């Protein structure tokens, strides 16, 4: 009788161990599958980040702060590129505060005064600007430089008004 009890206990223990083994194996495989999926998601996210960083690098190529040659040019003149960008932007936007059209915009407003909305510094000489009167809008290229007296001079080079 004692042998049969030990035999049944042994069989029960073997079944229990086998059940535990199979259960743990399923859990392990599930976790492995989940880890592989997460690693694939991380790789996809990293690829997307790399692609976006390349796009940002390409877009920053034609900016004052992204162009080493333009920054070097201004540094040789004794200016910091970020300070020049802020100073020029402030002066252009200050023209918006004057009554009437912004004097840099070569078009008269048909629906109000023409004001400059946005600026993009292309390099140490040129700025792309967007302007509008509320209904009509256009874009222009401005040239900026410092004269012999270190005064800022702004000159419109080209502009166009979008058809309405």
C-alpha positions in Angstrom: 0.0 0.0 0.0 2.8 2.3 0.9 4.4 1.6 -2.5 1.2 2.5 -4.3 0.9 5.8 -2.4 4.5 6.7 -3.3 3.8 5.7 -6.9 0.7 7.8 -7.1 2.5 10.7 -5.4 5.3 10.3 -7.8 2.9 10.3 -10.8 1.1 13.2 -9.4 4.4 15.1 -8.9 5.4 14.2 -12.5 2.1 15.5 -13.9 2.4 18.7 -11.8 6.0 19.2 -12.9 5.0 18.6 -16.5 2.1 21.0 -16.2 4.3 23.7 -14.6 6.9 23.1 -17.4 4.3 23.6 -20.2 2.8 26.6 -18.5 6.2 28.3 -18.0 7.1 27.4 -21.5 4.0 29.2 -22.8 4.7 32.2 -20.6 8.3 32.3 -21.8 7.3 32.1 -25.5 4.7 34.8 -24.9 7.2 37.1 -23.3 9.8 36.4 -26.0 7.2 37.3 -28.7 6.3 40.4 -26.9 9.9 41.4 -26.5 10.5 40.9 -30.3 7.4 43.0 -31.1 8.6 45.8 -28.8 12.1 45.6 -30.3 10.6 45.9 -33.8 8.6 48.9 -32.7 11.7 50.5 -31.2 13.6 50.0 -34.4 10.7 51.5 -36.4 10.6 54.5 -34.1 14.4 54.9 -34.3 14.2 54.8 -38.1 11.5 57.4 -38.1 13.5 59.6 -35.7 16.6 59.3 -37.9 14.6 60.2 -41.0 13.1 63.2 -39.3 16.5 64.3 -38.1 17.8 64.1 -41.6 14.9 66.2 -42.8 15.5 68.8 -40.1 19.2 68.9 -41.1 18.2 69.4 -44.7 15.7 72.2 -43.8 18.2 73.9 -41.6 20.7 74.1 -44.3 19.1 77.3 -45.7 18.9 79.1 -42.4 21.2 81.6 -40.8 21.8 79.5 -37.7 22.2 76.4 -39.7 24.8 77.8 -42.2 28.3 77.8 -40.8 29.7 80.0 -43.6 27.0 82.7 -42.9 27.7 82.6 -39.1 31.4 82.8 -39.7 30.9 85.9 -42.0 28.9 87.6 -39.2 31.4 86.6 -36.5 34.2 88.2 -38.6 32.2 91.4 -38.6 31.9 91.2 -34.8 28.3 90.0 -34.6 26.7 86.8 -33.2 24.3 85.2 -35.7 21.5 84.8 -33.1 21.8 88.5 -32.1 21.7 89.6 -35.7 18.6 87.5 -36.3 16.9 89.0 -33.3 17.9 92.6 -34.1 16.8 92.4 -37.8 13.6 90.7 -36.9 12.8 93.3 -34.2 13.4 96.1 -36.7 11.3 94.5 -39.4 8.4 93.9 -37.0 8.7 97.4 -35.5 7.8 98.7 -39.0 4.5 96.8 -38.6 3.7 99.1 -35.6 3.8 102.2 -37.7 0.6 103.5 -39.0 -0.1 102.4 -42.6 1.6 99.7 -44.6 5.0 98.2 -43.6 7.4 100.3 -45.7 9.3 97.2 -46.8 6.3 95.7 -48.5 6.1 97.1 -52.1 2.3 96.6 -52.3 -0.5 98.8 -50.9 -3.0 96.9 -48.8 -6.4 96.6 -50.5 -8.2 95.2 -47.4 -6.2 97.0 -44.8 -2.5 97.7 -44.1 0.1 95.3 -45.4 2.1 93.8 -42.5 4.9 91.3 -42.4 3.8 88.0 -40.6 6.8 85.7 -40.7 10.4 85.8 -41.5 12.9 83.1 -42.5 16.6 84.0 -42.5 18.2 82.2 -45.5 21.7 83.3 -44.8 23.8 86.4 -43.8 22.3 88.5 -46.6 18.7 87.4 -47.4 15.4 87.0 -45.6 12.2 85.4 -46.9 9.2 87.2 -45.6 5.4 86.6 -45.7 3.0 89.6 -45.7 -0.7 90.1 -45.7 -3.5 92.7 -45.3 -5.9 90.1 -43.9 -7.3 89.0 -47.3 -4.5 89.3 -49.8 -1.1 87.9 -49.1 2.3 87.5 -50.7 6.0 86.8 -50.1 9.2 88.7 -50.6 12.9 88.5 -50.4 14.7 91.1 -48.4 18.4 91.9 -48.4 20.0 93.1 -45.2 23.5 94.3 -44.4 25.4 96.6 -42.1 26.8 99.7 -43.7 30.1 101.4 -42.8 28.5 103.0 -39.7 27.3 99.6 -38.6 23.7 100.6 -39.3 21.3 98.0 -40.5 20.0 98.5 -44.0 17.0 96.6 -45.4 16.3 96.4 -49.1 13.4 94.5 -50.8 14.8 92.5 -53.7 11.8 90.6 -55.1 8.1 90.2 -54.2 4.9 88.8 -55.4 1.2 88.9 -54.5 -0.8 85.7 -54.7 -3.9 85.9 -56.8 -7.1 85.8 -54.8 
